Amino acid sequence: MGESSFLSQFLMITDIKTILFIAVLIGTFFIVKQFEKKKVAFSTRTIYATIIGLILGVIIQFVAGLPENPAEVTWLNEVSKWYGLFGYGFMDLLKMLVVPMVFVSIIRVIINMKEGDNLQALTFRTLGMLLGTTALAAIIGIVVGNVMKLGVGFDVSGIEAPEMKEIVPLVDTIRGLLPANPVLSMADGNIVAIIIFASFIGIATNRMKKKYMDVVKPFVDLVEAFYKIIVSVAMTVIKFMPYAVVALLANTITARGLSSMLAVVQFVAALYIATALLFVVHLIIITLNGLNPITYIKNAAEPLLLAFTSRSSLGTLPVTIDKLVKNQGVDEGVASFSASLGANMGMNGCAGIYPALMAITIANMAGVDKDISFYVMLLVVITISSLGIAGLPGTATMAVSVVVSGVGLGAYFPLAGGILAIDPILDMGRTMINVNGATTTAITVGNSLGKLDKEAFAKENVVVNEEKTA
């Protein structure tokens, strides 16, 4: 019995297939390492890793006999747990960087602002872009949901879902974003509170520089030194990204299975169609900024692929900021500020497309009439709630809870159970478009403030990437 629990609960290796597929994963790491040795571009290695992870996940599912519920297959759970060590372990290292990077970046942005720079303009333009793109995302979600007739004719008997999360009043939510306890905000990962706290410190330091430069100079130097160090740590962690991508994608397919996607394939298709349409809208915005959309896609490939496989906007943030500065030519201050806000509010996928599609689906399932006032209310609730859900865990589910309740469909929330069951599959596309929206926002705001280096954007970044990430 002791040996059994040691293997099943401690080691989590009770089947030869578990050992086999752990060995296969390590083998794929050697393949990725060969690409690195051959000086294949970092973004290309990441794409290869995505393909390898997809193939590995599908192979695992076929070996398991394509089970309807992978969670009931012991060795699949074991493989998923071990793969998570490599995939989610990488995400943990990235999350380790988020709070110190955002904190020191925002202070540094404000300290380095020149007389002509306008923090107010940076803030309002960033928020305006995030809210504007979220509203566009909601409109696309509404249109796609109606065209595809999501929820129409569904048999909703016997569907169960988690209870709808309690809705927190907007006033309380806004108060919750204020850094009453900055250390607690850092521990909770409340990035908006950290930005506010860092902004106060930065503004005060700037004010003191005029009268007491000799006193505050050591602090200014400390901020600069800490920023250089944390960026160096980030680059060390980021170079492991291709390895993590293999494990993350294979793990998602292993844990959730292929059959889970087929059960609600229409909703999955609708979400990815809406995501693709919004991606085109983002590219149009990039083009309106006088930039080449194809070059943009090449420059943004790494954070988008990481977002897709990791399903974490916040975890991807260090990579997003790094590539905005090095590949897209955005000023460091604008990149740090806009991307940080974009990872926590105005999320185009989780707070825009997804709640819109869910609201249309639930309304159709419940047979609720949808008139013009329904759509106006839906758009308003989605746009406002995209600010109110910032920094909360389970962002997408919370967004749906708020929106569904806000348009009077709260009682029908359990009808969404079948969709919530395959949330990780949906979350991959949602997170990617979240990060793309934040990146588009940073570029647009940077361009409007004259802080976008278009020559740096246009130049070939392959060599730079290889040097920085090797």
C-alpha positions as CSV (number, residue, x, y, z in Angstrom):
1,M,0.0,0.0,0.0
2,G,2.9,2.3,0.9
3,E,4.6,1.7,-2.4
4,S,1.3,2.2,-4.2
5,S,0.6,5.6,-2.7
6,F,4.2,6.6,-3.2
7,L,3.9,5.9,-6.9
8,S,0.3,7.2,-7.4
9,Q,0.2,10.2,-5.2
10,F,3.8,11.3,-4.7
11,L,5.7,10.4,-7.9
12,M,2.4,10.3,-10.0
13,I,3.9,7.5,-12.1
14,T,1.9,4.3,-12.1
15,D,1.9,3.4,-15.8
16,I,4.7,2.8,-18.4
17,K,2.9,5.2,-20.7
18,T,3.6,8.0,-18.2
19,I,7.3,7.3,-18.3
20,L,7.2,6.9,-22.1
21,F,5.6,10.3,-22.7
22,I,7.8,12.1,-20.2
23,A,10.7,10.7,-22.2
24,V,9.1,11.8,-25.4
25,L,8.7,15.4,-24.1
26,I,12.4,15.5,-23.0
27,G,13.2,14.2,-26.5
28,T,11.3,17.1,-28.1
29,F,13.4,19.4,-26.0
30,F,16.5,18.0,-27.6
31,I,14.9,18.7,-31.0
32,V,14.2,22.3,-30.0
33,K,17.8,22.6,-28.7
34,Q,19.1,21.5,-32.2
35,F,17.1,24.4,-33.7
36,E,18.8,26.7,-31.2
37,K,22.3,25.4,-32.0
38,K,21.6,25.9,-35.8
39,K,20.8,29.5,-35.0
40,V,17.2,29.2,-36.2
41,A,15.4,32.5,-35.4
42,F,13.8,32.6,-31.9
43,S,10.3,33.3,-33.3
44,T,10.7,30.4,-35.9
45,R,11.8,28.1,-33.0
46,T,8.6,29.1,-31.1
47,I,6.4,28.3,-34.1
48,Y,8.1,24.9,-34.5
49,A,7.6,24.3,-30.8
50,T,3.9,25.1,-31.2
51,I,3.5,22.5,-34.0
52,I,5.5,19.9,-32.0
53,G,3.3,20.5,-29.0
54,L,0.1,20.1,-31.1
55,I,1.3,16.8,-32.6
56,L,2.4,15.5,-29.3
57,G,-0.9,16.3,-27.6
58,V,-2.9,14.6,-30.4
59,I,-0.6,11.5,-30.3
60,I,-1.2,11.2,-26.5
61,Q,-5.0,11.4,-27.0
62,F,-4.9,8.7,-29.7
63,V,-2.8,6.4,-27.5
64,A,-5.3,6.9,-24.8
65,G,-8.1,5.9,-27.2
66,L,-9.6,9.4,-27.5
67,P,-11.4,9.2,-24.1
68,E,-14.5,11.4,-23.6
69,N,-13.3,12.4,-20.2
70,P,-9.5,12.4,-20.0
71,A,-9.7,13.2,-16.3
72,E,-10.9,9.6,-15.6
73,V,-7.7,8.2,-17.2
74,T,-5.1,7.9,-14.5
75,W,-2.0,8.0,-16.7
76,L,-3.3,11.0,-18.7
77,N,-3.6,12.9,-15.4
78,E,0.0,11.9,-14.6
79,V,1.3,13.0,-18.0
80,S,-0.6,16.3,-17.6
81,K,0.8,16.8,-14.2
82,W,4.4,16.2,-15.3
83,Y,4.0,18.3,-18.5
84,G,2.6,21.1,-16.3
85,L,5.9,21.1,-14.4
86,F,7.7,22.3,-17.5
87,G,4.9,24.4,-19.0
88,Y,3.3,26.0,-15.9
89,G,6.7,26.1,-14.2
90,F,7.9,28.5,-17.0
91,M,4.8,30.6,-16.5
92,D,5.5,30.8,-12.8
93,L,8.9,32.2,-13.6
94,L,7.4,34.8,-15.9
95,K,4.8,35.7,-13.3
96,M,7.7,36.1,-10.8
97,L,8.8,39.0,-13.0
98,V,5.5,40.7,-13.5
99,V,5.1,42.7,-10.2
100,P,8.8,44.0,-10.0
101,M,8.9,44.7,-13.7
102,V,5.6,46.7,-13.8
103,F,6.5,48.5,-10.5
104,V,10.0,49.6,-11.5
105,S,9.0,50.3,-15.2
106,I,6.2,52.7,-14.2
107,I,8.4,54.6,-11.7
108,R,11.1,54.8,-14.4
109,V,8.7,56.0,-17.0
110,I,7.6,58.9,-14.9
111,I,11.0,59.8,-13.6
112,N,12.4,60.0,-17.2
113,M,9.5,62.1,-18.5
114,K,10.7,65.3,-19.9
115,E,8.9,68.6,-19.4
116,G,6.9,68.3,-22.5
117,D,5.7,64.7,-21.8
118,N,2.1,64.3,-20.6
119,L,1.3,61.4,-18.2
120,Q,-2.4,62.4,-18.4
121,A,-2.4,62.1,-22.2
122,L,-0.7,58.7,-22.0
123,T,-3.2,57.4,-19.5
124,F,-6.4,58.6,-21.2
125,R,-5.3,57.6,-24.7
126,T,-4.4,54.2,-23.4
127,L,-7.7,53.7,-21.7
128,G,-9.6,55.1,-24.7
129,M,-7.9,52.7,-27.0
130,L,-8.5,49.7,-24.7
131,L,-12.2,50.5,-24.2
132,G,-12.6,51.3,-27.9
133,T,-11.1,48.0,-29.1
134,T,-13.2,46.1,-26.5
135,A,-16.4,47.8,-27.8
136,L,-15.4,46.7,-31.3
137,A,-14.7,43.2,-30.0
138,A,-18.2,43.1,-28.5
139,I,-19.8,44.3,-31.7
140,I,-17.9,41.6,-33.7
141,G,-19.0,39.0,-31.1
142,I,-22.7,40.0,-31.3
143,V,-22.6,39.9,-35.1
144,V,-20.9,36.5,-35.3
145,G,-23.1,35.0,-32.6
146,N,-26.3,36.1,-34.5
147,V,-25.0,35.0,-37.9
148,M,-24.1,31.6,-36.6
149,K,-27.3,31.4,-34.5
150,L,-25.5,30.2,-31.4
151,G,-27.8,28.4,-28.9
152,V,-30.7,28.2,-31.3
153,G,-32.4,24.8,-31.1
154,F,-30.1,23.5,-28.4
155,D,-31.4,20.8,-26.0
156,V,-30.6,22.4,-22.6
157,S,-32.1,19.8,-20.4
158,G,-29.7,18.3,-17.8
159,I,-27.0,20.9,-18.3
160,E,-25.4,22.0,-15.0
161,A,-22.9,24.7,-14.5
162,P,-21.0,26.3,-11.6
163,E,-23.0,28.9,-9.7
164,M,-22.8,32.4,-11.1
165,K,-20.1,34.4,-9.2
166,E,-21.4,37.0,-6.9
167,I,-21.5,40.4,-8.7
168,V,-19.5,43.1,-6.9
169,P,-20.9,46.7,-7.2
170,L,-18.9,48.9,-9.6
171,V,-18.1,51.4,-6.8
172,D,-16.6,48.6,-4.7
173,T,-14.7,47.2,-7.6
174,I,-13.1,50.6,-8.3
175,R,-12.3,51.0,-4.6
176,G,-10.7,47.5,-4.7
177,L,-8.3,48.7,-7.4
178,L,-6.9,51.4,-5.1
179,P,-3.7,50.4,-3.3
180,A,-4.9,50.6,0.3
181,N,-2.1,48.1,1.1
182,P,0.6,48.2,-1.6
183,V,2.3,45.1,-0.3
184,L,-1.0,43.2,-0.4
185,S,-1.7,44.5,-3.9
186,M,1.7,43.1,-5.0
187,A,1.0,39.8,-3.3
188,D,-2.5,39.6,-5.0
189,G,-1.1,40.6,-8.4
190,N,-3.4,43.7,-8.5
191,I,-1.5,45.3,-11.3
192,V,-3.8,48.4,-11.5
193,A,-3.1,49.1,-7.8
194,I,0.6,48.7,-8.4
195,I,0.5,51.1,-11.3
196,I,-1.3,53.7,-9.2
197,F,1.2,53.3,-6.3
198,A,4.2,53.4,-8.7
199,S,2.7,56.5,-10.4
200,F,2.5,58.4,-7.1
201,I,6.1,57.5,-6.3
202,G,7.3,58.5,-9.7
203,I,5.4,61.8,-9.7
204,A,6.8,62.6,-6.2
205,T,10.3,61.8,-7.3
206,N,10.0,64.0,-10.3
207,R,8.8,66.8,-8.2
208,M,11.6,66.3,-5.7
209,K,14.2,66.3,-8.5
210,K,13.7,70.0,-9.1
211,K,14.6,71.0,-5.5
212,Y,16.4,68.1,-3.9
213,M,18.2,66.4,-6.8
214,D,21.2,65.5,-4.7
215,V,18.9,63.7,-2.2
216,V,16.8,61.7,-4.6
217,K,19.5,60.9,-7.1
218,P,20.5,57.7,-5.3
219,F,16.9,56.5,-5.6
220,V,16.8,57.4,-9.3
221,D,20.0,55.5,-9.9
222,L,18.6,52.5,-7.9
223,V,15.5,52.5,-10.1
224,E,17.6,52.5,-13.3
225,A,19.9,49.8,-12.0
226,F,16.9,47.6,-10.8
227,Y,15.3,48.0,-14.2
228,K,18.4,46.9,-16.0
229,I,18.7,43.9,-13.7
230,I,15.0,42.8,-14.0
231,V,15.2,43.0,-17.8
232,S,18.3,40.8,-17.8
233,V,16.5,38.3,-15.6
234,A,13.5,38.4,-18.0
235,M,15.7,37.7,-21.0
236,T,17.2,34.7,-19.2
237,V,13.7,33.3,-18.5
238,I,12.3,34.1,-21.9
239,K,15.0,32.0,-23.8
240,F,13.3,28.9,-22.4
241,M,10.0,29.8,-24.1
242,P,10.1,27.3,-27.0
243,Y,10.6,24.4,-24.6
244,A,7.7,25.6,-22.5
245,V,5.4,26.1,-25.5
246,V,5.7,22.3,-26.4
247,A,4.7,21.3,-22.9
248,L,1.9,23.9,-22.5
249,L,0.1,23.0,-25.8
250,A,0.6,19.2,-25.4
251,N,-0.7,19.5,-21.8
252,T,-3.9,21.4,-22.8
253,I,-4.8,18.7,-25.3
254,T,-3.9,15.9,-22.9
255,A,-5.9,17.3,-20.0
256,R,-9.0,18.4,-22.0
257,G,-9.1,15.9,-24.8
258,L,-10.2,16.3,-28.4
259,S,-13.8,15.1,-27.8
260,S,-14.5,18.1,-25.5
261,M,-14.0,20.4,-28.4
262,L,-16.4,18.5,-30.7
263,A,-19.2,18.8,-28.1
264,V,-19.4,22.5,-28.6
265,V,-17.6,22.9,-31.8
266,Q,-20.0,25.6,-33.1
267,F,-19.2,27.9,-30.2
268,V,-15.5,27.2,-30.5
269,A,-15.7,28.0,-34.3
270,A,-17.6,31.2,-33.5
271,L,-15.1,32.4,-31.0
272,Y,-12.1,31.8,-33.3
273,I,-13.9,33.4,-36.3
274,A,-14.6,36.5,-34.1
275,T,-11.0,36.4,-32.9
276,A,-9.8,36.3,-36.6
277,L,-12.1,39.2,-37.6
278,L,-10.9,41.3,-34.6
279,F,-7.3,40.4,-35.5
280,V,-8.0,41.9,-39.0
281,V,-9.4,45.0,-37.3
282,H,-6.2,45.3,-35.2
283,L,-4.1,45.0,-38.4
284,I,-6.2,47.8,-40.0
285,I,-5.5,50.0,-37.0
286,I,-1.8,49.2,-37.3
287,T,-2.0,50.1,-41.0
288,L,-3.7,53.4,-40.1
289,N,-0.6,54.2,-38.0
290,G,1.5,54.0,-41.2
291,L,3.0,50.6,-40.4
292,N,3.2,47.4,-42.4
293,P,0.8,44.8,-41.0
294,I,2.9,41.9,-42.2
295,T,6.0,43.3,-40.5
296,Y,3.8,43.7,-37.4
297,I,2.8,40.1,-37.4
298,K,6.4,39.0,-37.6
299,N,7.4,41.3,-34.8
300,A,4.6,40.2,-32.6
301,A,4.8,36.4,-33.2
302,E,6.6,35.5,-29.9
303,P,4.2,37.1,-27.4
304,L,1.1,36.0,-29.4
305,L,2.3,32.4,-29.5
306,L,3.2,32.4,-25.8
307,A,-0.2,33.9,-25.0
308,F,-2.0,31.3,-27.1
309,T,-0.2,28.3,-25.5
310,S,0.0,29.7,-21.9
311,R,-3.4,31.3,-21.7
312,S,-2.1,34.0,-19.5
313,S,-2.1,37.7,-20.5
314,L,-0.3,38.6,-17.3
315,G,2.2,35.9,-17.5
316,T,3.0,37.0,-21.1
317,L,3.5,40.6,-20.0
318,P,7.3,40.6,-19.7
319,V,7.6,39.2,-23.2
320,T,5.0,41.6,-24.6
321,I,6.8,44.6,-23.2
322,D,10.2,43.3,-24.4
323,K,9.1,42.8,-28.0
324,L,7.2,46.1,-28.1
325,V,10.4,47.9,-27.3
326,K,12.9,45.8,-29.3
327,N,10.8,44.7,-32.3
328,Q,8.0,47.3,-32.6
329,G,10.0,50.4,-31.8
330,V,7.7,51.6,-29.0
331,D,9.2,53.8,-26.3
332,E,10.0,51.8,-23.2
333,G,7.7,54.0,-21.0
334,V,4.7,53.8,-23.3
335,A,5.2,50.0,-23.8
336,S,5.4,49.3,-20.1
337,F,2.4,51.5,-19.2
338,S,0.1,50.5,-22.1
339,A,0.9,46.8,-22.0
340,S,0.5,46.6,-18.2
341,L,-2.9,48.2,-18.3
342,G,-3.9,46.1,-21.3
343,A,-3.0,42.9,-19.5
344,N,-5.5,43.8,-16.8
345,M,-8.4,45.8,-18.3
346,G,-10.1,46.3,-21.6
347,M,-9.2,42.7,-22.6
348,N,-10.6,42.3,-26.1
349,G,-11.0,38.5,-25.9
350,C,-11.9,37.7,-22.3
351,A,-14.0,40.9,-21.7
352,G,-15.2,41.7,-25.2
353,I,-15.7,38.8,-27.7
354,Y,-16.4,36.0,-25.1
355,P,-19.1,37.7,-23.0
356,A,-20.9,38.9,-26.2
357,L,-21.0,35.4,-27.7
358,M,-22.1,33.9,-24.4
359,A,-24.9,36.4,-23.9
360,I,-26.2,35.8,-27.4
361,T,-25.9,32.0,-26.9
362,I,-27.7,32.0,-23.5
363,A,-30.4,34.4,-24.8
364,N,-31.1,32.0,-27.7
365,M,-31.1,28.9,-25.5
366,A,-33.5,30.6,-23.1
367,G,-35.7,31.9,-25.9
368,V,-35.3,35.5,-24.8
369,D,-36.3,38.2,-27.3
370,K,-33.3,40.4,-28.4
371,D,-34.4,43.9,-29.4
372,I,-32.3,47.0,-30.0
373,S,-32.3,47.9,-26.2
374,F,-30.9,44.5,-25.4
375,Y,-28.0,45.0,-27.8
376,V,-27.3,48.6,-26.6
377,M,-27.4,47.4,-22.9
378,L,-25.1,44.5,-23.8
379,L,-22.6,46.8,-25.5
380,V,-22.6,49.2,-22.6
381,V,-22.3,46.5,-19.9
382,I,-19.4,44.8,-21.7
383,T,-17.5,48.0,-22.2
384,I,-17.8,49.2,-18.6
385,S,-17.3,45.8,-17.1
386,S,-14.0,45.4,-19.0
387,L,-12.6,47.9,-16.6
388,G,-14.3,46.5,-13.5
389,I,-12.9,43.0,-13.8
390,A,-9.3,44.1,-13.7
391,G,-6.9,42.0,-11.6
392,L,-9.4,39.4,-10.7
393,P,-8.8,35.6,-11.0
394,G,-11.1,33.8,-13.5
395,T,-11.4,37.0,-15.5
396,A,-13.4,35.5,-18.4
397,T,-15.9,33.7,-16.2
398,M,-16.3,36.9,-14.1
399,A,-16.8,38.9,-17.3
400,V,-19.6,36.6,-18.4
401,S,-21.2,36.6,-15.0
402,V,-21.3,40.4,-14.9
403,V,-22.5,40.8,-18.5
404,V,-25.1,38.0,-18.3
405,S,-26.5,39.5,-15.1
406,G,-26.3,43.0,-16.5
407,V,-28.6,42.3,-19.4
408,G,-31.1,40.4,-17.2
409,L,-30.1,36.8,-18.0
410,G,-28.6,35.9,-14.6
411,A,-31.2,33.2,-14.0
412,Y,-30.1,31.4,-17.2
413,F,-26.4,31.4,-16.4
414,P,-26.3,27.6,-15.8
415,L,-27.1,27.1,-19.5
416,A,-23.5,28.0,-20.2
417,G,-22.2,24.9,-18.4
418,G,-21.3,22.9,-21.6
419,I,-19.2,25.9,-22.8
420,L,-17.5,26.6,-19.5
421,A,-16.4,22.9,-19.5
422,I,-14.0,23.5,-22.4
423,D,-12.9,26.9,-21.3
424,P,-9.1,26.2,-21.7
425,I,-9.7,25.5,-25.5
426,L,-11.5,28.9,-25.8
427,D,-9.0,30.7,-23.5
428,M,-6.1,30.1,-25.9
429,G,-7.7,32.3,-28.7
430,R,-9.1,34.8,-26.1
431,T,-5.7,35.4,-24.5
432,M,-3.9,35.8,-27.8
433,I,-6.3,38.5,-28.9
434,N,-6.1,40.1,-25.4
435,V,-2.3,40.5,-25.9
436,N,-2.7,41.6,-29.5
437,G,-5.2,44.3,-28.4
438,A,-2.7,45.5,-25.8
439,T,0.1,45.5,-28.3
440,T,-2.0,47.4,-30.9
441,T,-2.9,49.9,-28.2
442,A,0.7,50.5,-27.2
443,I,1.7,51.1,-30.8
444,T,-1.2,53.5,-31.5
445,V,-0.6,55.5,-28.3
446,G,3.2,55.5,-28.9
447,N,2.6,56.8,-32.4
448,S,0.1,59.5,-31.3
449,L,2.7,60.7,-28.7
450,G,5.6,60.7,-31.1
451,K,7.2,57.8,-29.2
452,L,7.3,55.2,-31.9
453,D,10.5,54.5,-33.8
454,K,9.2,53.4,-37.2
455,E,12.7,52.6,-38.5
456,A,13.2,50.1,-35.6
457,F,9.8,48.7,-36.4
458,A,10.6,48.2,-40.1
459,K,14.1,46.7,-39.7
460,E,14.8,43.0,-39.7
461,N,14.7,41.7,-36.1
462,V,15.8,38.1,-36.5
463,V,19.4,38.8,-35.6
464,V,18.5,41.0,-32.7
465,N,16.1,38.4,-31.3
466,E,18.7,35.7,-31.6
467,E,21.4,37.8,-29.8
468,K,19.0,38.8,-27.1
469,T,17.5,35.4,-26.4
470,A,20.4,33.1,-27.0
